[in-house]
Amino acid sequence: MKKKRLGGLGYPIPTQTGYYADGCADAVKNGLEVMKEAKKQGICPKTIILSGYDSFSYAQQALRLGAVDYLLKPCRSTEICDRLRTVLNLDREEEKAEVKKCGNKQEHLSVRGAQEYIREHLTEELNLKLVADKVGISTAYLSTLFKQYLGCGFVDYLNKTRIEYACNYMQDGEMKIYEIAYMAGFHDEKYFSRVFKKVTGQSPSEYRRMLGVTDE
């Protein structure tokens, strides 16, 4: 366990990775003073106070300073070891949670990056491999993330986004359906019509008529 001395007084305390057991209240520095100095120096270890000082206010102050436990002497070594194991297990759980949190954050960034790339290059040729390469992950992983976070596969998301884009131009009576399809990234009008009906429940012509636009 790494140790560090505070204030040149020769009183050892552990760094962030260690644990500290206080002595008694009449030591050169008691546990509370050490914890206060540690906190000032940005050192915040998991601290267990082991003390012969039976005072509620002392224990309360220790807990306020971040102590995870408070043991009174006399105390069996087995009990001390059990408390240390509990704190160590807590550390591991916190580390796992942090890793998961970081992983989830990275996943969100990957999905968002893919969505942004799709929107910015909607009229171009797009496929799963191309987008996965752009965000720096595998095709299988990106496919999994789309299903996990967006509730659909990559192709379904791409088609839905393109159809939403196409709908913005459907009320423009001067534009032909095939022109709108091309603008949205579809190079086959029949395929565009099939996808459009799947997404909106209407054919492109039906959708335009609903908007009061008549195809010439």
N, C-alpha and C positions, 0 to 999 in steps of 0.2 A: 504494500500500500504506500503510495507516494505521500510525503508529508511536507509541510511548509511552515516556517516559523513566522509569527506575527510580531511586529513592533520591536524586534530585536530582544524580546524577553525570553526567548528559548522555549516558548510553549508550543509544542507540536500539534498541528491539526491536519487532517487529510485534505487533499484537493477534491475536486468535484467527483472523482471516482471512488472516494473512500468513505469510511464511517468513523465516528468519533464517540468514545465513551467518556463521559465526564467523571471527574473524581469526586471530591467533596467540596463543600462550600467554602472551606477555609484554605483552599489551594492558592498558589500565587495568583492564578486567574481562574475564576470558576467557569463553568460551561457556558453560561449566558454571555459573559464578557468575550469569550473566544468566538462564540457564534456571531456576536455583534461585529467584532473586528473582521471575521471572515466575510460577513455580508458586505461590509464596506469595501473589501478588496475584490468583490465579485466572486467569492468562493462559496458555493452553495451545495455542500455535500448532504447526502441523506444522513441525518444525525440522530443517534440514540443516546439519550442522557442516562447514565448510570451513576446515581448519587446517593449519599447517605443523608442528604438534606431533605427531610420530610416536611415540605411546605407546599401548600396548594398554589400560592401565588408564584412560587419559584417554578413549579411545573407548568403553570399557565403561561408564564413568560416564555419558557422554553418552547412550548407548542406554538406560541405566536411568532417566534423567531424561525419556525420551520422544523422543529424536532419532530421526527415521525413516531417516537416512542419515549417513554420515561420509566425507568426502572429504579427501584429503591434497593439499597443494600440492607441486609445480606440478600444476595440473589444467586441462585444456582447457575453454574456455568452452562448447564443444558438449556436453561431458560434463555440465557443470553444468546446462545447459538441458535435457538429456535427463532428469536426475534430477528437476528441477523439474516437467517434464511428467508424469513417473511419479507424483509426489506429488499433482499436480493431478488426474490421472485417478483416483487413489485417493480423493481428496476427493469427486469426482463420484459414484463408485460408493457411497461411504458415504452421501451425500445421497440417492441413489436408494433405497438399502436402508432409510434412515430414513423416507422418504416412503411406501414400500411397507408398512413396519411400522405407521406411523400409519394408513395406509389400512386395513390388515387389522384393526387395533384398532377403528376406527370401524365396520367391517363387522360385527365380532363384537357390538359394542354395539347396532347396529341390529337384528340377528337376535335378540339376547337381549331387547331392548325389545319386539319383536314377539311373542316367545314369552310374555313376562310379560303383555302386554296380552290376548293370547288366553286365557290361563289365568284372568285376573281377570274377563273378560267372556264366559266360555264359554257361558252360557245365553242371551246376547243375539244379535241379528242381527250376524253378522260377515262381512266380505268383504275381498278384497285391497286395494281402494282405501281403505277405512276404516282398516285397520291401517297401511297405508303412510303415510297422512296423519298418523297418530298418532306414528309414528317419524320423520317428516319426510323421507321419500325417495319416489321415484317407484314406481309399481306394478311397472313392468318391472324395476327394480333390485331391489326386494324379492323378486320372483319368482325372479330370478337368484340372489340370496343364499340363499334357502331351498334351491334345488337344489344350490348349491355347498357349503353348510355342513350342511344337514340331510338331503341326499340325496333330497328329494322336493319336489313343488310345494306351493304354499300350501294348496290345497283338501285334498290328501291329508294334509298335516300337521294341518290343522284337524279333519278327520274322525277321524284317528287319536287325537288328543288328546281329542276328545269321547267316542269309544268307550271309551277308557281310563277316563275319568271315569264313564261309564255302568256299566262293569264293577264299580265299587265298590259299586253299589246292586243288582246282579243277585241277590245272595243274600238280599235283603230280600223275603221271600215276601209281605209285605203290600202291596208296590208293584206296580202293573200295568206291563207293558212300555211302554205308551204314556206312562205317567207318567215313567218313567225316561228315555225318549227326549226328552220335553219338557224335563226337568231338564238334559239334556246339550246342549240347544240345537237339537234336531231337532223340527220341527213337522209332520213327515209320518212316520207310523209305518212305512209301507212302505219309504220311503227309508232310514229308520233301520235297518230289518232288512237291506236290501241292503248298506249300508255296514258294518254290524256283521259280517256274514258275510265280507265282503271283508277286513276287518281281522283277525278272529279265526279265520276258517275254519269258523265255526259260526253257526247262526241264534241269535237271542236265546233262543228256547225251548230249543234244544239245549244252549246254554251254561248255562242255569238248571238243566236236568236234570242236567248234569254236576256242578253244585254241590249237587245234592240238593234243589233247589227245584222244586215242581210248580206250574204255572200253574193258577189256578182257572178 
